[in-house]
Amino acid sequence: MMFDCPRRQPTSDRNARPAGVLALVLMLLLLAGCASAPRLDDTTRAAVAPRVLLDDVPFHGQRDYQCGPASLAMTLQHDGVETDVDALIPQVFTPGREGSVQPEMLATVRRHGRIPFVIEGRLDALLTELDAGHPVVVMQNLSLPAWPLWHYAVAIGYDLEAREMILHSGTEAQRVESFRPFDATWARSDRWAFVALSPGELPSTIAPQAALQAIGDFEAARGAEAALPAWEALASRFPDHAMAHFALGNARHAEADLEGAIGAFRDAVASDATLAPAWLNLGLALESAGRSDEALDALRRAAALPGRWQPHSREAFERLSEEARRSE
C-alpha cells in the first residue's frame, strides 16, 4: 500500500535520535545531488512551450496527513468542481493508515464526475500534460524506499531553461524544485501521477489501452450516460482502435441509441474483423432494429470465430435462423 504525506515519528523517537535524523537528511541531500538528471526527448522539447505556469490552479495548504484531499481539491476545483478540502477528507483519508491510498484518490475523482487518467511515468508525459493545461497530481517519496515519506503534490508548471518544476506542495504555493531532485522523489513512487478531466476530454499523452481502462472504471461508477462523451472522444482520437468503437457501441446501446450503436459496432469490426463480441453485438442490435438479414450475417461471422463468445453467437444465430424459417 502507498500512503500520502510524511509520517511523523513519535516524539520520544525524534528526541532520542537527533543524530540519526541529521544523518538521514544528509544522506537524502547527497542522494539528490548524485541522482542522474532526467532526460527529455528532443520531440518533447520541441513540441512544448519553454515555460508553463498554470496560475489559475487554486492553492490549499496541506495539513498533517491530508495532502491527498488537498491535492484533489486543487485539481477538481481547477476543473470546475465545487468542493473543498474538508468535504474531501472523509472520502479519501483513512485515519488508521495516516493518509490516502491511490485507489481512494481515483475513486473520489470519479465520484465528482471527473475521469482520473493515470499518465505514463515519464517527465516527457508530465510536461506535455502541463503544456496542454492539465495540472497533474504527483506522488513522491520524500525519503528512502526503506523509510518512505509519501506525499502528494500538484504539478502546475515548469521551466525548461532553468530545468525546474513548479508545484503546489505542502504549505507552499508555486514551490520550485529542480528537475533532478523532483524526479528522484517521484521515481521512488514508481512515478505515479494522474490528471482529472471532464468526460470528453483526454490527456495529451494517453495510450488507447490506458484510456479504455480509465473510462471503463468511470462508466462502472457513474453509468453509460456519464461516460458516453469520453467514449466518443476516445473513438475519435483512435479511429483504428476496435475496442474504442466497441465500447462506444455498448454505451450508445445502453442509452437506447440503436442506430448509433450499430454504427459504432460496424466501425469496430471494420478495424478488427476478428473481434467476435463486436460481431455478436452488431447482430443483436441489427435484430432489434428489425434488419434480420444483416443480423444473420453478423451473427454468422461471430459464430465462426473461436473463443468464449462462440457459444453465445451460435445460439443467437440458430435462434434467429429458426425464426426466419418460420416466417417464410
Contacts in CASP RR format, 6 or more apart in sequence:
PFRMAT RR
TARGET T0000
AUTHOR 0000-0000-0000
METHOD contacts of the structure
MODEL  1
MMFDCPRRQPTSDRNARPAGVLALVLMLLLLAGCASAPRLDDTTRAAVAP
RVLLDDVPFHGQRDYQCGPASLAMTLQHDGVETDVDALIPQVFTPGREGS
VQPEMLATVRRHGRIPFVIEGRLDALLTELDAGHPVVVMQNLSLPAWPLW
HYAVAIGYDLEAREMILHSGTEAQRVESFRPFDATWARSDRWAFVALSPG
ELPSTIAPQAALQAIGDFEAARGAEAALPAWEALASRFPDHAMAHFALGN
ARHAEADLEGAIGAFRDAVASDATLAPAWLNLGLALESAGRSDEALDALR
RAAALPGRWQPHSREAFERLSEEARRSE
1 97 0 8 1.000
1 101 0 8 1.000
2 101 0 8 1.000
2 102 0 8 1.000
2 139 0 8 1.000
2 148 0 8 1.000
2 150 0 8 1.000
2 189 0 8 1.000
2 192 0 8 1.000
3 97 0 8 1.000
3 98 0 8 1.000
3 99 0 8 1.000
3 100 0 8 1.000
3 101 0 8 1.000
3 150 0 8 1.000
4 65 0 8 1.000
4 66 0 8 1.000
4 67 0 8 1.000
4 68 0 8 1.000
4 99 0 8 1.000
4 100 0 8 1.000
4 139 0 8 1.000
4 150 0 8 1.000
4 151 0 8 1.000
4 152 0 8 1.000
5 62 0 8 1.000
5 64 0 8 1.000
5 65 0 8 1.000
5 66 0 8 1.000
5 67 0 8 1.000
5 68 0 8 1.000
5 98 0 8 1.000
5 99 0 8 1.000
5 149 0 8 1.000
5 150 0 8 1.000
5 151 0 8 1.000
5 152 0 8 1.000
6 142 0 8 1.000
6 143 0 8 1.000
6 149 0 8 1.000
6 150 0 8 1.000
6 151 0 8 1.000
7 98 0 8 1.000
7 148 0 8 1.000
7 149 0 8 1.000
7 150 0 8 1.000
8 14 0 8 1.000
8 64 0 8 1.000
14 21 0 8 1.000
24 143 0 8 1.000
24 144 0 8 1.000
24 147 0 8 1.000
27 144 0 8 1.000
28 142 0 8 1.000
28 143 0 8 1.000
28 144 0 8 1.000
31 144 0 8 1.000
31 184 0 8 1.000
32 180 0 8 1.000
32 181 0 8 1.000
32 184 0 8 1.000
32 185 0 8 1.000
33 180 0 8 1.000
33 181 0 8 1.000
35 180 0 8 1.000
35 181 0 8 1.000
35 183 0 8 1.000
35 184 0 8 1.000
36 180 0 8 1.000
37 163 0 8 1.000
37 179 0 8 1.000
37 180 0 8 1.000
37 183 0 8 1.000
38 123 0 8 1.000
38 179 0 8 1.000
38 180 0 8 1.000
38 183 0 8 1.000
39 123 0 8 1.000
40 123 0 8 1.000
40 124 0 8 1.000
40 127 0 8 1.000
40 160 0 8 1.000
41 124 0 8 1.000
44 124 0 8 1.000
44 127 0 8 1.000
44 128 0 8 1.000
45 160 0 8 1.000
47 128 0 8 1.000
47 131 0 8 1.000
48 127 0 8 1.000
48 128 0 8 1.000
48 130 0 8 1.000
48 131 0 8 1.000
48 160 0 8 1.000
49 131 0 8 1.000
50 159 0 8 1.000
50 160 0 8 1.000
50 161 0 8 1.000
51 158 0 8 1.000
51 159 0 8 1.000
51 160 0 8 1.000
51 161 0 8 1.000
52 127 0 8 1.000
52 130 0 8 1.000
52 131 0 8 1.000
52 133 0 8 1.000
52 157 0 8 1.000
52 158 0 8 1.000
53 156 0 8 1.000
53 157 0 8 1.000
53 166 0 8 1.000
53 174 0 8 1.000
54 78 0 8 1.000
54 130 0 8 1.000
54 133 0 8 1.000
54 135 0 8 1.000
54 156 0 8 1.000
54 157 0 8 1.000
55 156 0 8 1.000
55 174 0 8 1.000
56 78 0 8 1.000
57 74 0 8 1.000
57 75 0 8 1.000
57 78 0 8 1.000
57 135 0 8 1.000
57 154 0 8 1.000
57 156 0 8 1.000
57 168 0 8 1.000
58 73 0 8 1.000
58 74 0 8 1.000
58 77 0 8 1.000
58 78 0 8 1.000
59 74 0 8 1.000
59 168 0 8 1.000
59 173 0 8 1.000
59 174 0 8 1.000
60 70 0 8 1.000
60 73 0 8 1.000
60 74 0 8 1.000
60 84 0 8 1.000
60 85 0 8 1.000
60 168 0 8 1.000
61 70 0 8 1.000
61 168 0 8 1.000
61 170 0 8 1.000
61 171 0 8 1.000
61 173 0 8 1.000
62 68 0 8 1.000
62 70 0 8 1.000
62 71 0 8 1.000
62 152 0 8 1.000
62 169 0 8 1.000
62 170 0 8 1.000
62 171 0 8 1.000
63 70 0 8 1.000
65 93 0 8 1.000
65 98 0 8 1.000
65 99 0 8 1.000
66 85 0 8 1.000
66 89 0 8 1.000
66 93 0 8 1.000
66 99 0 8 1.000
67 151 0 8 1.000
67 152 0 8 1.000
67 153 0 8 1.000
67 170 0 8 1.000
68 88 0 8 1.000
68 92 0 8 1.000
68 93 0 8 1.000
68 99 0 8 1.000
68 100 0 8 1.000
68 105 0 8 1.000
68 152 0 8 1.000
69 85 0 8 1.000
69 88 0 8 1.000
69 89 0 8 1.000
69 91 0 8 1.000
69 92 0 8 1.000
69 93 0 8 1.000
69 100 0 8 1.000
70 85 0 8 1.000
70 152 0 8 1.000
70 170 0 8 1.000
71 105 0 8 1.000
71 137 0 8 1.000
71 152 0 8 1.000
71 153 0 8 1.000
71 154 0 8 1.000
71 168 0 8 1.000
72 88 0 8 1.000
72 92 0 8 1.000
72 105 0 8 1.000
72 108 0 8 1.000
72 109 0 8 1.000
72 137 0 8 1.000
72 196 0 8 1.000
73 83 0 8 1.000
73 84 0 8 1.000
73 85 0 8 1.000
73 88 0 8 1.000
74 135 0 8 1.000
74 154 0 8 1.000
74 168 0 8 1.000
75 109 0 8 1.000
75 135 0 8 1.000
75 137 0 8 1.000
75 154 0 8 1.000
75 195 0 8 1.000
75 196 0 8 1.000
76 83 0 8 1.000
76 88 0 8 1.000
76 109 0 8 1.000
76 112 0 8 1.000
76 114 0 8 1.000
76 196 0 8 1.000
77 83 0 8 1.000
77 84 0 8 1.000
78 135 0 8 1.000
79 114 0 8 1.000
79 196 0 8 1.000
79 197 0 8 1.000
79 198 0 8 1.000
81 112 0 8 1.000
81 113 0 8 1.000
81 114 0 8 1.000
83 112 0 8 1.000
88 108 0 8 1.000
91 104 0 8 1.000
91 108 0 8 1.000
91 111 0 8 1.000
92 100 0 8 1.000
92 104 0 8 1.000
92 105 0 8 1.000
92 108 0 8 1.000
93 99 0 8 1.000
93 100 0 8 1.000
94 100 0 8 1.000
94 101 0 8 1.000
94 104 0 8 1.000
99 150 0 8 1.000
100 152 0 8 1.000
102 139 0 8 1.000
102 192 0 8 1.000
105 116 0 8 1.000
105 137 0 8 1.000
105 152 0 8 1.000
105 194 0 8 1.000
106 116 0 8 1.000
106 118 0 8 1.000
106 194 0 8 1.000
106 217 0 8 1.000
107 221 0 8 1.000
109 115 0 8 1.000
109 116 0 8 1.000
109 194 0 8 1.000
109 196 0 8 1.000
110 116 0 8 1.000
110 217 0 8 1.000
110 218 0 8 1.000
110 221 0 8 1.000
110 222 0 8 1.000
111 221 0 8 1.000
113 198 0 8 1.000
113 199 0 8 1.000
113 218 0 8 1.000
113 222 0 8 1.000
113 226 0 8 1.000
114 196 0 8 1.000
114 197 0 8 1.000
114 198 0 8 1.000
114 199 0 8 1.000
115 196 0 8 1.000
115 197 0 8 1.000
115 198 0 8 1.000
115 199 0 8 1.000
115 214 0 8 1.000
115 215 0 8 1.000
115 218 0 8 1.000
115 230 0 8 1.000
116 194 0 8 1.000
116 195 0 8 1.000
116 196 0 8 1.000
116 214 0 8 1.000
117 194 0 8 1.000
117 195 0 8 1.000
117 196 0 8 1.000
117 197 0 8 1.000
117 202 0 8 1.000
117 203 0 8 1.000
117 206 0 8 1.000
117 210 0 8 1.000
117 211 0 8 1.000
117 214 0 8 1.000
118 192 0 8 1.000
118 193 0 8 1.000
118 194 0 8 1.000
118 210 0 8 1.000
118 214 0 8 1.000
119 125 0 8 1.000
119 126 0 8 1.000
119 129 0 8 1.000
119 136 0 8 1.000
119 193 0 8 1.000
119 194 0 8 1.000
119 195 0 8 1.000
119 203 0 8 1.000
119 205 0 8 1.000
119 206 0 8 1.000
120 205 0 8 1.000
120 207 0 8 1.000
120 210 0 8 1.000
121 190 0 8 1.000
121 191 0 8 1.000
121 192 0 8 1.000
121 193 0 8 1.000
122 191 0 8 1.000
123 179 0 8 1.000
123 183 0 8 1.000
124 205 0 8 1.000
125 205 0 8 1.000
126 136 0 8 1.000
126 138 0 8 1.000
126 155 0 8 1.000
126 193 0 8 1.000
127 158 0 8 1.000
127 160 0 8 1.000
128 204 0 8 1.000
128 205 0 8 1.000
129 136 0 8 1.000
129 195 0 8 1.000
129 203 0 8 1.000
129 204 0 8 1.000
129 205 0 8 1.000
130 136 0 8 1.000
130 155 0 8 1.000
130 156 0 8 1.000
130 157 0 8 1.000
130 158 0 8 1.000
131 204 0 8 1.000
132 203 0 8 1.000
132 204 0 8 1.000
134 195 0 8 1.000
134 197 0 8 1.000
134 203 0 8 1.000
134 204 0 8 1.000
135 154 0 8 1.000
135 155 0 8 1.000
135 156 0 8 1.000
135 195 0 8 1.000
136 154 0 8 1.000
136 155 0 8 1.000
136 193 0 8 1.000
136 194 0 8 1.000
136 195 0 8 1.000
137 152 0 8 1.000
137 153 0 8 1.000
137 154 0 8 1.000
137 155 0 8 1.000
137 193 0 8 1.000
137 194 0 8 1.000
137 195 0 8 1.000
137 196 0 8 1.000
138 152 0 8 1.000
138 153 0 8 1.000
138 154 0 8 1.000
138 155 0 8 1.000
138 167 0 8 1.000
138 186 0 8 1.000
138 189 0 8 1.000
138 192 0 8 1.000
138 193 0 8 1.000
139 150 0 8 1.000
139 151 0 8 1.000
139 152 0 8 1.000
139 186 0 8 1.000
139 189 0 8 1.000
139 192 0 8 1.000
139 193 0 8 1.000
140 150 0 8 1.000
140 151 0 8 1.000
140 152 0 8 1.000
140 153 0 8 1.000
140 182 0 8 1.000
140 185 0 8 1.000
140 186 0 8 1.000
140 188 0 8 1.000
140 189 0 8 1.000
141 148 0 8 1.000
141 149 0 8 1.000
141 150 0 8 1.000
141 151 0 8 1.000
141 185 0 8 1.000
141 188 0 8 1.000
141 189 0 8 1.000
142 149 0 8 1.000
142 150 0 8 1.000
142 151 0 8 1.000
142 185 0 8 1.000
143 149 0 8 1.000
144 188 0 8 1.000
145 188 0 8 1.000
148 188 0 8 1.000
150 189 0 8 1.000
151 169 0 8 1.000
151 170 0 8 1.000
151 185 0 8 1.000
153 167 0 8 1.000
153 168 0 8 1.000
153 169 0 8 1.000
153 170 0 8 1.000
153 175 0 8 1.000
154 167 0 8 1.000
154 168 0 8 1.000
154 169 0 8 1.000
155 165 0 8 1.000
155 166 0 8 1.000
155 167 0 8 1.000
155 193 0 8 1.000
156 166 0 8 1.000
156 167 0 8 1.000
156 168 0 8 1.000
156 174 0 8 1.000
157 165 0 8 1.000
157 166 0 8 1.000
157 167 0 8 1.000
158 164 0 8 1.000
158 165 0 8 1.000
158 166 0 8 1.000
159 166 0 8 1.000
163 178 0 8 1.000
163 179 0 8 1.000
163 180 0 8 1.000
164 176 0 8 1.000
164 177 0 8 1.000
164 178 0 8 1.000
164 179 0 8 1.000
165 176 0 8 1.000
165 177 0 8 1.000
165 178 0 8 1.000
165 179 0 8 1.000
165 182 0 8 1.000
166 174 0 8 1.000
166 175 0 8 1.000
166 176 0 8 1.000
167 174 0 8 1.000
167 175 0 8 1.000
167 177 0 8 1.000
167 182 0 8 1.000
168 174 0 8 1.000
168 175 0 8 1.000
169 175 0 8 1.000
169 177 0 8 1.000
186 193 0 8 1.000
195 203 0 8 1.000
197 203 0 8 1.000
199 218 0 8 1.000
199 226 0 8 1.000
199 227 0 8 1.000
199 228 0 8 1.000
199 229 0 8 1.000
199 230 0 8 1.000
199 233 0 8 1.000
200 229 0 8 1.000
200 230 0 8 1.000
200 232 0 8 1.000
200 233 0 8 1.000
201 233 0 8 1.000
202 211 0 8 1.000
202 230 0 8 1.000
202 233 0 8 1.000
202 234 0 8 1.000
202 237 0 8 1.000
203 211 0 8 1.000
206 214 0 8 1.000
208 234 0 8 1.000
208 238 0 8 1.000
208 241 0 8 1.000
208 243 0 8 1.000
208 244 0 8 1.000
211 234 0 8 1.000
211 237 0 8 1.000
211 238 0 8 1.000
211 244 0 8 1.000
212 234 0 8 1.000
212 243 0 8 1.000
212 244 0 8 1.000
212 247 0 8 1.000
215 227 0 8 1.000
215 230 0 8 1.000
215 231 0 8 1.000
215 234 0 8 1.000
215 247 0 8 1.000
216 227 0 8 1.000
216 247 0 8 1.000
218 226 0 8 1.000
218 227 0 8 1.000
218 230 0 8 1.000
219 226 0 8 1.000
219 227 0 8 1.000
219 230 0 8 1.000
219 231 0 8 1.000
219 251 0 8 1.000
223 254 0 8 1.000
224 250 0 8 1.000
224 251 0 8 1.000
224 254 0 8 1.000
224 255 0 8 1.000
225 254 0 8 1.000
225 255 0 8 1.000
227 251 0 8 1.000
228 248 0 8 1.000
228 251 0 8 1.000
228 252 0 8 1.000
228 255 0 8 1.000
231 244 0 8 1.000
231 247 0 8 1.000
231 248 0 8 1.000
231 249 0 8 1.000
231 251 0 8 1.000
232 248 0 8 1.000
234 241 0 8 1.000
234 244 0 8 1.000
234 247 0 8 1.000
234 248 0 8 1.000
235 241 0 8 1.000
235 244 0 8 1.000
235 245 0 8 1.000
235 248 0 8 1.000
235 264 0 8 1.000
235 267 0 8 1.000
237 244 0 8 1.000
238 244 0 8 1.000
239 267 0 8 1.000
239 271 0 8 1.000
240 271 0 8 1.000
241 271 0 8 1.000
242 268 0 8 1.000
242 269 0 8 1.000
242 271 0 8 1.000
242 272 0 8 1.000
242 275 0 8 1.000
242 278 0 8 1.000
243 268 0 8 1.000
243 275 0 8 1.000
245 264 0 8 1.000
245 265 0 8 1.000
245 267 0 8 1.000
245 268 0 8 1.000
245 271 0 8 1.000
245 278 0 8 1.000
246 264 0 8 1.000
246 265 0 8 1.000
246 268 0 8 1.000
246 275 0 8 1.000
246 277 0 8 1.000
246 278 0 8 1.000
246 281 0 8 1.000
248 264 0 8 1.000
249 260 0 8 1.000
249 261 0 8 1.000
249 263 0 8 1.000
249 264 0 8 1.000
249 265 0 8 1.000
249 268 0 8 1.000
249 281 0 8 1.000
250 261 0 8 1.000
250 281 0 8 1.000
252 260 0 8 1.000
252 261 0 8 1.000
252 264 0 8 1.000
253 261 0 8 1.000
253 281 0 8 1.000
253 285 0 8 1.000
258 285 0 8 1.000
258 288 0 8 1.000
258 289 0 8 1.000
259 289 0 8 1.000
261 281 0 8 1.000
261 285 0 8 1.000
262 282 0 8 1.000
262 285 0 8 1.000
262 286 0 8 1.000
262 289 0 8 1.000
265 278 0 8 1.000
265 279 0 8 1.000
265 281 0 8 1.000
265 282 0 8 1.000
265 283 0 8 1.000
265 285 0 8 1.000
266 282 0 8 1.000
268 275 0 8 1.000
268 278 0 8 1.000
268 282 0 8 1.000
269 275 0 8 1.000
269 278 0 8 1.000
269 279 0 8 1.000
269 282 0 8 1.000
269 298 0 8 1.000
269 301 0 8 1.000
272 278 0 8 1.000
273 301 0 8 1.000
274 305 0 8 1.000
276 302 0 8 1.000
276 305 0 8 1.000
276 307 0 8 1.000
276 309 0 8 1.000
276 310 0 8 1.000
276 313 0 8 1.000
277 302 0 8 1.000
277 309 0 8 1.000
279 298 0 8 1.000
279 299 0 8 1.000
279 301 0 8 1.000
279 302 0 8 1.000
279 305 0 8 1.000
279 313 0 8 1.000
280 298 0 8 1.000
280 299 0 8 1.000
280 302 0 8 1.000
280 309 0 8 1.000
280 312 0 8 1.000
280 313 0 8 1.000
280 316 0 8 1.000
282 298 0 8 1.000
282 302 0 8 1.000
283 294 0 8 1.000
283 295 0 8 1.000
283 298 0 8 1.000
283 299 0 8 1.000
283 302 0 8 1.000
283 316 0 8 1.000
284 295 0 8 1.000
284 299 0 8 1.000
284 316 0 8 1.000
286 292 0 8 1.000
286 294 0 8 1.000
286 295 0 8 1.000
286 298 0 8 1.000
287 295 0 8 1.000
287 316 0 8 1.000
287 320 0 8 1.000
292 320 0 8 1.000
292 323 0 8 1.000
292 324 0 8 1.000
295 320 0 8 1.000
296 317 0 8 1.000
296 320 0 8 1.000
296 321 0 8 1.000
296 324 0 8 1.000
299 313 0 8 1.000
299 316 0 8 1.000
299 317 0 8 1.000
299 320 0 8 1.000
300 317 0 8 1.000
302 309 0 8 1.000
302 310 0 8 1.000
302 313 0 8 1.000
302 316 0 8 1.000
302 317 0 8 1.000
303 310 0 8 1.000
303 313 0 8 1.000
303 314 0 8 1.000
303 316 0 8 1.000
303 317 0 8 1.000
305 313 0 8 1.000
END
